[in-house]
Amino acid sequence: MSVAIIKLISTNRKDADSIARQIKSIAQAANVKSRGPVPLPTRRISQTTRKTPAADGSHTYEKWELRIHKRLIQIDGSEQALRQVMRIPVPDTVQIEIGLS
């Protein structure tokens, strides 16, 4: 029996969680065993820039941060359930990786 591992990567936590809930409900409707969503560690990318581009201005800085949220879901291999998962409308902020093992 194969297992599908679905990895959701997003900069918007709410979008990733809503897609994870939809995948979970598809698995429950198809009576397929599933595990997750497991929240993986959030990656934080920070960037510090100067407010003024000229050298004569005040020495003030702005800090920007990008957070990348990841969720991991495992579904026991059911072709019907995986086809329904692939039909989910995915927003542009969410990236899905599906692997079979």
PyRosetta script that sets phi, psi and omega in degrees:
from pyrosetta import init, pose_from_sequence

init()
pose = pose_from_sequence("MSVAIIKLISTNRKDADSIARQIKSIAQAANVKSRGPVPLPTRRISQTTRKTPAADGSHTYEKWELRIHKRLIQIDGSEQALRQVMRIPVPDTVQIEIGLS")
pose.set_psi(1, 133.1)
pose.set_omega(1, -178.7)
pose.set_phi(2, -93.3)
pose.set_psi(2, 156.4)
pose.set_omega(2, 179.7)
pose.set_phi(3, -121.8)
pose.set_psi(3, 131.1)
pose.set_omega(3, 176.4)
pose.set_phi(4, -95.3)
pose.set_psi(4, 127.0)
pose.set_omega(4, 177.3)
pose.set_phi(5, -107.9)
pose.set_psi(5, 117.7)
pose.set_omega(5, -176.9)
pose.set_phi(6, -110.1)
pose.set_psi(6, 124.4)
pose.set_omega(6, -179.3)
pose.set_phi(7, -115.5)
pose.set_psi(7, 122.9)
pose.set_omega(7, 179.0)
pose.set_phi(8, -104.7)
pose.set_psi(8, 129.4)
pose.set_omega(8, 179.0)
pose.set_phi(9, -125.1)
pose.set_psi(9, 127.8)
pose.set_omega(9, -175.9)
pose.set_phi(10, -153.4)
pose.set_psi(10, 153.0)
pose.set_omega(10, 172.0)
pose.set_phi(11, -91.1)
pose.set_psi(11, -10.2)
pose.set_omega(11, 179.0)
pose.set_phi(12, -115.9)
pose.set_psi(12, 113.8)
pose.set_omega(12, -175.4)
pose.set_phi(13, -64.3)
pose.set_psi(13, -38.4)
pose.set_omega(13, -177.9)
pose.set_phi(14, -65.4)
pose.set_psi(14, -38.5)
pose.set_omega(14, 178.2)
pose.set_phi(15, -65.6)
pose.set_psi(15, -42.8)
pose.set_omega(15, 179.9)
pose.set_phi(16, -63.6)
pose.set_psi(16, -41.1)
pose.set_omega(16, 180.0)
pose.set_phi(17, -68.1)
pose.set_psi(17, -36.4)
pose.set_omega(17, 179.8)
pose.set_phi(18, -68.6)
pose.set_psi(18, -39.0)
pose.set_omega(18, 176.8)
pose.set_phi(19, -65.8)
pose.set_psi(19, -39.6)
pose.set_omega(19, 178.6)
pose.set_phi(20, -62.8)
pose.set_psi(20, -40.4)
pose.set_omega(20, 177.4)
pose.set_phi(21, -64.3)
pose.set_psi(21, -39.1)
pose.set_omega(21, 178.9)
pose.set_phi(22, -65.2)
pose.set_psi(22, -41.8)
pose.set_omega(22, 178.5)
pose.set_phi(23, -64.1)
pose.set_psi(23, -41.3)
pose.set_omega(23, 179.3)
pose.set_phi(24, -63.5)
pose.set_psi(24, -41.2)
pose.set_omega(24, 180.0)
pose.set_phi(25, -68.9)
pose.set_psi(25, -34.4)
pose.set_omega(25, 175.8)
pose.set_phi(26, -63.9)
pose.set_psi(26, -42.3)
pose.set_omega(26, 179.8)
pose.set_phi(27, -64.6)
pose.set_psi(27, -39.6)
pose.set_omega(27, 179.3)
pose.set_phi(28, -68.9)
pose.set_psi(28, -37.8)
pose.set_omega(28, -179.8)
pose.set_phi(29, -68.0)
pose.set_psi(29, -31.5)
pose.set_omega(29, -179.1)
pose.set_phi(30, -90.5)
pose.set_psi(30, 4.8)
pose.set_omega(30, -177.1)
pose.set_phi(31, 53.9)
pose.set_psi(31, 46.9)
pose.set_omega(31, 179.7)
pose.set_phi(32, -111.0)
pose.set_psi(32, 137.0)
pose.set_omega(32, 179.4)
pose.set_phi(33, -70.1)
pose.set_psi(33, 132.6)
pose.set_omega(33, -179.5)
pose.set_phi(34, -139.5)
pose.set_psi(34, 154.2)
pose.set_omega(34, 176.7)
pose.set_phi(35, -130.1)
pose.set_psi(35, 136.7)
pose.set_omega(35, 176.9)
pose.set_phi(36, 115.4)
pose.set_psi(36, -172.5)
pose.set_omega(36, 4.7)
pose.set_phi(37, -76.0)
pose.set_psi(37, 133.3)
pose.set_omega(37, 178.4)
pose.set_phi(38, -97.2)
pose.set_psi(38, 118.6)
pose.set_omega(38, 177.7)
pose.set_phi(39, -76.4)
pose.set_psi(39, 118.6)
pose.set_omega(39, 176.1)
pose.set_phi(40, -83.8)
pose.set_psi(40, 162.9)
pose.set_omega(40, -177.9)
pose.set_phi(41, -57.5)
pose.set_psi(41, 138.0)
pose.set_omega(41, 179.6)
pose.set_phi(42, -78.3)
pose.set_psi(42, 129.3)
pose.set_omega(42, 178.7)
pose.set_phi(43, -91.0)
pose.set_psi(43, 129.3)
pose.set_omega(43, -179.7)
pose.set_phi(44, -112.8)
pose.set_psi(44, 122.9)
pose.set_omega(44, 177.1)
pose.set_phi(45, -111.8)
pose.set_psi(45, 119.1)
pose.set_omega(45, -178.7)
pose.set_phi(46, -116.0)
pose.set_psi(46, 146.2)
pose.set_omega(46, -179.0)
pose.set_phi(47, -136.3)
pose.set_psi(47, 128.8)
pose.set_omega(47, 177.3)
pose.set_phi(48, -109.0)
pose.set_psi(48, 127.3)
pose.set_omega(48, 179.4)
pose.set_phi(49, -129.2)
pose.set_psi(49, 156.7)
pose.set_omega(49, 176.4)
pose.set_phi(50, -82.0)
pose.set_psi(50, 142.0)
pose.set_omega(50, -178.2)
pose.set_phi(51, -70.5)
pose.set_psi(51, -40.6)
pose.set_omega(51, -178.1)
pose.set_phi(52, -104.0)
pose.set_psi(52, 131.5)
pose.set_omega(52, -179.5)
pose.set_phi(53, -75.5)
pose.set_psi(53, -22.5)
pose.set_omega(53, -178.6)
pose.set_phi(54, -80.5)
pose.set_psi(54, 155.4)
pose.set_omega(54, -177.6)
pose.set_phi(55, -79.5)
pose.set_psi(55, -16.2)
pose.set_omega(55, -174.9)
pose.set_phi(56, -88.3)
pose.set_psi(56, -7.5)
pose.set_omega(56, -176.0)
pose.set_phi(57, -76.1)
pose.set_psi(57, -175.7)
pose.set_omega(57, 178.0)
pose.set_phi(58, -73.0)
pose.set_psi(58, 157.9)
pose.set_omega(58, -178.3)
pose.set_phi(59, -91.5)
pose.set_psi(59, 70.2)
pose.set_omega(59, 178.5)
pose.set_phi(60, -111.4)
pose.set_psi(60, 146.0)
pose.set_omega(60, -174.5)
pose.set_phi(61, -127.3)
pose.set_psi(61, 152.5)
pose.set_omega(61, 172.9)
pose.set_phi(62, -114.7)
pose.set_psi(62, 143.3)
pose.set_omega(62, 178.1)
pose.set_phi(63, -114.4)
pose.set_psi(63, 129.2)
pose.set_omega(63, 178.3)
pose.set_phi(64, -116.8)
pose.set_psi(64, 144.4)
pose.set_omega(64, -179.5)
pose.set_phi(65, -138.2)
pose.set_psi(65, 135.3)
pose.set_omega(65, 175.5)
pose.set_phi(66, -117.9)
pose.set_psi(66, 126.7)
pose.set_omega(66, 179.6)
pose.set_phi(67, -108.5)
pose.set_psi(67, 132.6)
pose.set_omega(67, 179.4)
pose.set_phi(68, -114.6)
pose.set_psi(68, 114.1)
pose.set_omega(68, -177.4)
pose.set_phi(69, -97.3)
pose.set_psi(69, 140.8)
pose.set_omega(69, -179.6)
pose.set_phi(70, -130.3)
pose.set_psi(70, 140.3)
pose.set_omega(70, 176.1)
pose.set_phi(71, -130.4)
pose.set_psi(71, 144.4)
pose.set_omega(71, -178.6)
pose.set_phi(72, -125.2)
pose.set_psi(72, 128.0)
pose.set_omega(72, -179.5)
pose.set_phi(73, -129.4)
pose.set_psi(73, 136.5)
pose.set_omega(73, 176.0)
pose.set_phi(74, -115.3)
pose.set_psi(74, 131.5)
pose.set_omega(74, 178.6)
pose.set_phi(75, -128.1)
pose.set_psi(75, 132.1)
pose.set_omega(75, 175.1)
pose.set_phi(76, -65.3)
pose.set_psi(76, 142.1)
pose.set_omega(76, -170.0)
pose.set_phi(77, -60.5)
pose.set_psi(77, 103.0)
pose.set_omega(77, 171.5)
pose.set_phi(78, -127.7)
pose.set_psi(78, 116.9)
pose.set_omega(78, -176.0)
pose.set_phi(79, -60.0)
pose.set_psi(79, -38.0)
pose.set_omega(79, -178.8)
pose.set_phi(80, -65.3)
pose.set_psi(80, -42.8)
pose.set_omega(80, -179.7)
pose.set_phi(81, -67.3)
pose.set_psi(81, -39.5)
pose.set_omega(81, -179.8)
pose.set_phi(82, -66.9)
pose.set_psi(82, -34.3)
pose.set_omega(82, 176.3)
pose.set_phi(83, -64.9)
pose.set_psi(83, -39.1)
pose.set_omega(83, 177.6)
pose.set_phi(84, -68.2)
pose.set_psi(84, -35.5)
pose.set_omega(84, 178.0)
pose.set_phi(85, -64.2)
pose.set_psi(85, -39.0)
pose.set_omega(85, -179.1)
pose.set_phi(86, -70.2)
pose.set_psi(86, -16.9)
pose.set_omega(86, 179.5)
pose.set_phi(87, -90.3)
pose.set_psi(87, -2.2)
pose.set_omega(87, -179.8)
pose.set_phi(88, -66.8)
pose.set_psi(88, 130.3)
pose.set_omega(88, 175.1)
pose.set_phi(89, -70.2)
pose.set_psi(89, 119.9)
pose.set_omega(89, -174.7)
pose.set_phi(90, -106.2)
pose.set_psi(90, 128.1)
pose.set_omega(90, 176.3)
pose.set_phi(91, -68.4)
pose.set_psi(91, 164.1)
pose.set_omega(91, -178.0)
pose.set_phi(92, -65.9)
pose.set_psi(92, -20.6)
pose.set_omega(92, -177.6)
pose.set_phi(93, -81.5)
pose.set_psi(93, -8.6)
pose.set_omega(93, -176.7)
pose.set_phi(94, -112.8)
pose.set_psi(94, 134.6)
pose.set_omega(94, 175.9)
pose.set_phi(95, -116.6)
pose.set_psi(95, 132.9)
pose.set_omega(95, -177.3)
pose.set_phi(96, -115.9)
pose.set_psi(96, 133.6)
pose.set_omega(96, 172.9)
pose.set_phi(97, -120.5)
pose.set_psi(97, 125.5)
pose.set_omega(97, 179.1)
pose.set_phi(98, -116.4)
pose.set_psi(98, 125.2)
pose.set_omega(98, 178.1)
pose.set_phi(99, -126.9)
pose.set_psi(99, 143.4)
pose.set_omega(99, 179.2)
pose.set_phi(100, -110.5)
pose.set_psi(100, 136.2)
pose.set_omega(100, 177.1)
pose.set_phi(101, -135.7)
pose.dump_pdb("model.pdb")
